């Protein structure tokens, strides 16, 4: 019995060693990948296409690259190049012009909306009416957040992204409910 357990452990160790030797994630240089962020590159693909742009990010597992090509200040083209399809990557410019990195990063940031106190109160009241209309139990807490189903908490500004819950099933259902709330309720 002990030898069987030892063989299984050795077999598992061998499998893990083989996986570590075969998968690129264990041999890739993450520092080198990080250094490519905000550099201008030309990527050649296996299907003979060429993509040029500024690197926004690289997925360390799949080695896929997101490129941003800024045609002018008002338009940007975003390209996703799958890692399995990349045959060659050449650095064209290793230092971006001043402010370019921030410009690229802002393309992917969620727009910050500042609500007035009156708007926050209106949003909370609308959400409470929506929850009550859908027969979902809720309570308004002292910090003005809304506790839903005794597990989820919706904080101001009462959007799907401001829901906190440790139960993923409840979180999903509450998020869907908040997303379905009509804008004028």
N, C-alpha and C positions, 0 to 999 in steps of 0.2 A: 504494500500500500504506500509506504514512504517513498519507494523508488518510483512509483507511478506519479506521485505528486511532484517529485523532483524532476522527472522527465517533462511533465506538463509545464513546469516553471521554466526549464531550460528551453523548451519549445517556444514559449511566449517570449522569452528574452531574445531568442534567435529571430523571431518574427519582428520584434521591435527594432532590432539591430538592422535587419534587412530593409525595413521601411525607412529607417533613418538614413541608410546609405542610398536608397533609391530616390526619395522625394527631395525636390529642390529646396523646399522650405528649410531643410536642415543644412544646406550648403550655401544658400544665398547670403550675400553680404548686405545686411539691412542698413548699415551705415552708408554704403555706396548708393543704395536705393534712395535713402533719405537725402543724399547730396544731389540727386536729380530733381528734387522738388524746385520749381520755379526756374528751371533751365529750359532753354529752347532746344528742342531735339527734332531729329528727322527719324521716323520709324519706318523701316521697310518690312512688309509682311510677306508671308509665304505665298499669298495669292497675288504677288507682284504689285501691290499698291504701296504708295508712299504717303505718310501723314506727317505734317510739320505743325508744331505748336509748342506752347509752354506747358510743362508738366505741372498738373495740379496735384495729383497723387498717384501712387503705385500701390496696388494690392500686393502685400508680401507673399501671399499664398499662391494666387493665380498668376501673379506678375502682370496683370492687366494694368494699363496706363490710361489715365484720363488726361487728355490734352485740351488746352484752350488756345484758340487762335483769335486774337483781337484784331479784327479788320480795321476798326476805328474805335473811337471812344464810346460809341453808342451801341455797337453790335459785337457780339462774341459768338464764335462757333465752338461748341464743345464736342469732342470726339472721344469715344470709348474704343480702345484698341485691346482686344483680347490677348492675354499673355501667350496662349498656345499658338497664336498666329504671328507673333513677332519673330522675325528672322534676324534683324539687325537694328541697333539703336545707336545713332550718332549724335553727339552733343554739338550743336551749332553755336550756342552762346551759353556760357556758364554763369554769367552774372546778368540778372534782369535790370532794366533801367529803373531808376528810383521810382518807387510807388507802384510798380507793376505787380509785385507780389500781393500787395494789399488789394489792388483792383481785381486780381484773379480770385482771391479769397472772398471778397465781397459778393462775387457772382453766386456763391454757394451758401451764403448766409441768409437765414430767414429775416425778413424785414421786421424790425422792431416797431410795434405799434404802441403808442402811449395813449392810454385811455384816461379821461377825466374821472373824477370821483363819481359824478352823476352817471356817466356811461357805465362804470363798474357796477353801480347799484342797479341800473336798468338791466344789465346783462345778468346779474344774479337773480333778479326778480323774474326775468324771462325764463331763465333756466329752471327756477323753482316751479313756475307754472307748467313748463314742459314736462318736468319730472312728475308732478302731481297728475297731469293729464294722462301720463303713461303708467300711472299707479305704481310709481317707484318710490319707496320710502326714503326720506331724506331728512336731515336736520341741519340747521345753520349753526355753526360753531362760533365761539367768542371771537375768533380771529377773522370772521366773515367768510370762511371757507364753507363748503357744503359737503357734509358727510352723506354718502349714498350707500345704501345697503349695509351699513355699519362697517364697511371695509374700505371703500374708496373715498378719497378726499379730493374735491375739485376746488383748487385755489383760484383767486383772481388772476387773470381776467376771464376765468370760466371757459376755457377752450379745451379741446381734446388733449393738447400738449401739457396742460396744467393739472392733469389727473394723476394722482398717486395712489397706487394700490399694490399690495403684495400678492394678491391672487390674480393670476394672469387671465383666468376665465372671466372674472368679474370686471377686471380692467378693460378687456376687449369689449364686453357688452356695454359698459358705461361709455367708453369712447365712441362706439357706434351710435349710441343714443344721443350723445352730445353733438356728434357730426350731423345727425339727421334733423336736429332742431332747426326749424325754419328761422331765417334771419329776422323776420319781422314779428316774431311771437312775443 
